[in-house]
Structures are given as structure tokens and as C-alpha cells.
Amino acid sequence: MSGNKERKSQGVPEEALANQGTSSLTDAVEQVAKQQQSQTSEIEKNKKVLFHLQNELHDLEKQIASVSAETKEIEKQICQQDAAIENAKLQCGNLETQIKSLHTENVKLKFDIEAAQEDFEEHKLRYNEYYAKIKEHKVSLGAIESKWSFMTVLHEKRDLVKKLKKMKEELMQNLQNPGGNHIKQLQEDITELKDKIITVKESITEKTCFLEEEKKTHEKLRKEIEVQHKRYGAILKRLHCQVNKIQSNKRQWQWNIHQLEKTAAELRKRIGMKD
């Protein structure tokens, strides 16, 4: 009995110790579980932070690539701008050369216009002199024609010939009648009339030849006047065309020079802005 009591008295502490050990183990397990849960939570949190950092890193890499591409594009634009500036400088040089050439051509055209104007004035003066001579010749020709009184004489002679022919016919009829003195007188009158008729015919022939020569001369002069008029008209027309063409070319060159100067000014302005 006493032994049982001792065992009982000794068993109580062992049970207490066992309970105490079990409680400590449970606490330890709980603590470990809590630590694991805390670590798991921390790991999840770190994973989220890592994922966020990875996203930010990816965005930064994209931004770096975009900035790099933009930098390359800017460098390309700078190279293009440099090439454009060099090209603009070359164009400015070419434009300046063209302006100098156009200025020289303009001066030459100015001299050509002045020479053409002088030539035109000289031809105009010659034409006026020739026109004055033609006018004077027309006046003199009109005066000569007014002196051609033989035309009136010619018509009178023709009337006289008709009258004499009529008288001849009457005399021929009178010859049918006998009468010596009368016949002789009539024959003498007929002979005289024949002589007059021959003289008048010769005069008519001479005047007709002279009139034909004058007509030929007048026709020749008229044709020469027409030829000279056409010639000088063609010269005047050609000179007017040349003057108009030169003036048109001058206006076109002046407009081209103005446009080139304007373009050169714009290119200089652009070059100044680029510099």
C-alpha cells in the first residue's frame, strides 16, 4: 500500500511534467507555424515587391530602348539637317552664281535693247526719208500728169479725123458730078486733107508711144514703191517683234532674278537659323 502511494506520489509529477512538455511542444509548434505563416506572408509580400520591381525594370528597359531609339532618330535628323545645311550652302553658291550670270545677261540684254532701239530708229529715219522721196515723186508725177494736155489734143484729133472722113465721103459723092475746077479744087483739098490726116496720125502714134512709155514708167515706179513699202513694212514688223521679244525676255529674266534672290534670302535665313 505504501509502495502504491509512493508510486502515486511519484506519478503525479511525471504526469505534470508530461503535460508541461506537451504544452511547451504545442506552443513551439504554434510558434513555428506562426513563424512559417509570417515567413510565408513575408515571402508573398517579397514576391509582390519583386514582381512590381520586375515590372518597373521592364518599363525602364522599354523607356531606355525608346530613349535610345529617339536618340538615334535625333542623331539621324541632325545628320540630315547637317546634310541639308551643306546642300543649302551649295544651293546658295549656285544661286549666287546664277544671279551673277543673270545680272550679266541682263546687262547684255539691256545693251542689245539699246542697240536694237538705235537700229530701229535708224531704219525708221531711212524709211521716213524714203517715204518723203516717194511722196515727192508722187507730187511730181501728178504735176507731170497735169501737163499731159496732149490727151485732150488726141481726143480733138480723133474728132477731126472723123470729121475729115465724113468730108471725104461727101467729096467722093461730089466727084460723081462733072466740073473741072471744082474737081481739081476738091482733089487739092483731098490731098491736103490726106497730108493733114497723115500728120495727125503720126502725131497720134507719137503721143500714144509716149503715153505708153509714161504708163510703163508709172507702173514700174508703182511696183517699186509697193516693193519698198512691203520691204520696210517687214523690216518694221521684224524690229517690233525683236523689241517685244527682248522686252519680254528682260521681264522674264528680271522675274527669275527676283525669284532667285528671294530663294537665296530664304536659304540664307534658314542657314542662319540652323547655325
C-alpha positions in Angstrom: 0.0 0.0 0.0 2.7 2.3 0.9 4.5 1.3 -2.3 1.5 2.2 -4.3 1.2 5.5 -2.5 4.8 6.3 -3.3 4.3 5.4 -6.9 1.2 7.6 -6.9 3.1 10.3 -5.2 5.9 10.0 -7.8 3.4 9.6 -10.8 1.8 12.9 -10.3 4.9 15.0 -11.0 5.8 12.9 -14.1 2.3 13.5 -15.5 2.6 17.1 -14.7 6.0 17.2 -16.4 4.5 15.3 -19.4 1.6 17.8 -19.6 4.0 20.6 -19.3 6.2 19.2 -22.1 3.2 18.7 -24.3 2.1 22.3 -23.7 5.6 23.5 -24.5 5.7 21.5 -27.7 2.3 22.8 -28.7 3.5 26.3 -28.1 6.6 25.6 -30.0 4.6 24.1 -32.9 2.3 27.1 -32.8 5.2 29.5 -32.7 6.9 27.6 -35.6 3.6 27.7 -37.5 3.2 31.4 -36.8 6.8 31.9 -37.9 6.2 29.9 -41.0 3.0 31.8 -41.7 4.8 35.1 -41.1 7.6 33.9 -43.4 5.1 32.8 -46.0 3.4 36.2 -45.8 6.7 37.9 -46.0 7.7 35.7 -49.0 4.4 36.6 -50.7 5.0 40.2 -49.9 8.5 40.0 -51.2 7.2 38.2 -54.3 4.8 41.1 -54.9 7.6 43.6 -54.4 9.8 41.6 -56.7 7.0 41.4 -59.4 6.5 45.1 -59.0 10.2 45.7 -59.3 10.4 43.4 -62.3 7.5 45.4 -64.0 9.3 48.7 -63.2 12.5 47.2 -64.6 10.7 46.1 -67.7 9.2 49.6 -68.1 12.6 51.2 -67.5 14.1 48.9 -70.2 11.3 50.0 -72.5 11.9 53.6 -71.7 15.7 53.1 -72.2 15.0 51.5 -75.6 12.6 54.3 -76.5 15.1 56.9 -75.4 17.9 55.1 -77.4 15.7 54.9 -80.5 14.7 58.6 -80.1 18.4 59.5 -79.6 19.3 57.6 -82.8 16.4 59.4 -84.6 17.6 62.7 -83.3 21.2 61.9 -84.4 19.8 60.9 -87.8 17.8 64.1 -88.0 20.9 66.1 -87.0 22.9 64.3 -89.8 20.1 65.1 -92.2 20.0 68.7 -91.1 23.7 69.0 -91.5 23.4 67.5 -95.0 20.5 69.9 -95.7 22.6 72.8 -94.5 25.5 71.8 -96.7 23.1 71.3 -99.6 21.6 74.7 -98.9 25.0 76.3 -98.8 25.8 74.7 -102.2 22.4 75.9 -103.5 23.2 79.4 -102.2 26.5 79.3 -104.0 24.8 78.1 -107.2 22.1 80.7 -106.8 24.7 83.4 -106.4 26.5 82.2 -109.5 23.2 82.2 -111.4 22.3 85.6 -110.1 25.7 86.9 -111.3 25.1 85.2 -114.6 21.6 86.6 -114.9 22.9 90.1 -114.0 25.5 89.8 -116.7 22.8 88.5 -119.1 20.5 91.4 -118.1 23.2 93.9 -118.8 23.8 92.3 -122.1 20.1 92.3 -122.9 20.0 96.0 -121.9 22.8 96.8 -124.4 21.0 94.6 -127.0 17.8 96.5 -126.5 19.6 99.8 -126.8 21.3 98.6 -129.9 18.0 97.3 -131.4 16.4 100.6 -130.5 19.1 102.6 -132.2 18.8 100.3 -135.2 15.1 100.7 -135.2 15.4 104.5 -135.1 18.0 104.4 -137.9 15.7 102.2 -140.1 12.7 104.4 -139.1 14.7 107.5 -140.2 15.6 105.9 -143.5 12.0 104.8 -144.0 10.8 108.4 -143.3 13.3 109.7 -145.8 12.3 107.2 -148.4 8.6 107.9 -147.7 9.3 111.6 -148.2 11.0 110.9 -151.5 8.1 108.7 -152.6 5.7 111.4 -151.7 7.7 114.0 -153.5 7.8 111.7 -156.6 4.0 111.3 -156.4 3.6 115.1 -156.3 6.0 115.5 -159.3 4.2 112.6 -161.1 0.9 114.3 -160.5 2.3 117.6 -161.9 3.6 115.7 -165.0 0.2 114.1 -165.5 -1.5 117.5 -165.2 0.7 118.7 -168.1 -0.4 115.9 -170.3 -2.6 118.2 -172.4 -1.8 116.0 -175.5 -4.6 113.7 -174.2 -7.1 116.4 -174.9 -5.4 117.2 -178.2 -5.5 113.5 -179.0 -9.3 113.4 -178.5 -9.6 116.5 -180.6 -7.6 115.0 -183.4 -9.7 111.9 -183.3 -12.8 114.0 -183.7 -11.1 115.9 -186.5 -10.3 112.6 -188.3 -13.9 111.5 -188.0 -15.0 114.9 -189.4 -12.5 114.6 -192.3 -13.6 111.1 -193.1 -17.1 112.4 -193.3 -16.0 115.3 -195.5 -14.1 112.8 -197.7 -17.3 110.8 -198.2 -19.1 113.9 -199.2 -16.4 114.9 -201.6 -16.4 111.4 -203.1 -20.1 111.9 -203.8 -19.3 115.3 -205.4 -16.8 113.7 -207.7 -19.6 111.9 -209.4 -20.7 115.3 -210.8 -18.7 116.7 -213.8 -16.9 120.0 -213.3 -13.1 120.5 -213.8 -12.2 123.4 -211.5 -14.4 122.1 -208.7 -12.9 118.6 -209.1 -9.4 120.0 -209.1 -10.0 122.1 -206.1 -11.6 119.1 -204.4 -8.7 116.9 -205.3 -6.3 119.5 -203.9 -8.4 119.8 -200.8 -8.4 116.0 -200.5 -4.6 115.8 -200.9 -4.2 118.5 -198.3 -6.6 116.7 -196.0 -4.7 113.4 -196.6 -1.5 115.1 -195.6 -3.1 116.5 -192.5 -4.6 113.1 -191.7 -1.1 111.6 -192.1 0.4 114.3 -189.9 -2.3 113.8 -187.3 -1.9 110.0 -187.4 1.9 110.4 -187.0 1.3 112.8 -184.1 -1.2 110.4 -182.6 1.2 107.5 -182.9 4.0 109.5 -181.4 1.8 110.7 -178.5 0.5 107.2 -178.0 4.0 105.8 -177.8 5.0 108.5 -175.3 1.8 107.8 -173.3 2.6 104.0 -173.2 6.2 104.7 -172.1 4.9 107.0 -169.4 2.4 104.4 -168.3 5.2 101.8 -168.2 7.3 104.1 -166.2 4.5 104.9 -163.8 3.7 101.2 -163.4 7.3 100.4 -162.7 7.5 103.2 -160.2 4.3 102.0 -158.6 5.6 98.4 -158.3 8.9 99.7 -156.9 7.0 101.8 -154.3 4.9 98.8 -153.3 8.0 96.6 -153.0 9.8 99.2 -150.9 6.6 99.6 -148.8 6.4 95.9 -148.2 10.2 95.7 -147.5 10.2 98.5 -145.0 6.9 97.2 -143.5 8.5 93.8 -143.0 11.6 95.5 -141.5 9.5 97.5 -139.1 7.5 94.4 -138.2 10.6 92.4 -137.6 12.1 95.2 -135.5 8.9 95.5 -133.4 9.0 91.7 -132.9 12.6 91.8 -131.8 12.0 94.7 -129.5 8.9 93.0 -128.0 10.9 89.7 -127.6 13.8 91.4 -126.0 11.5 93.3 -123.6 9.6 90.0 -122.8 13.0 88.3 -122.1 14.1 91.2 -120.0 10.9 91.0 -117.9 11.3 87.2 -117.6 14.9 87.5 -116.5 14.0 90.2 -114.0 11.3 87.9 -112.6 13.7 85.0 -112.5 16.3 87.2 -110.7 13.7 88.3 -108.2 12.7 84.7 -107.5 16.3 83.5 -107.2 17.1 86.4 -104.9 14.0 85.6 -102.8 15.0 81.9 -102.7 18.6 82.8 -101.8 17.4 85.1 -99.0 15.2 82.3 -97.6 18.1 79.8 -97.8 20.4 82.3 -96.0 17.8 82.8 -93.4 17.4 79.1 -92.9 21.2 78.7 -92.7 21.4 81.4 -90.1 18.7 79.8 -88.1 20.5 76.4 -88.3 23.8 77.9 -87.2 
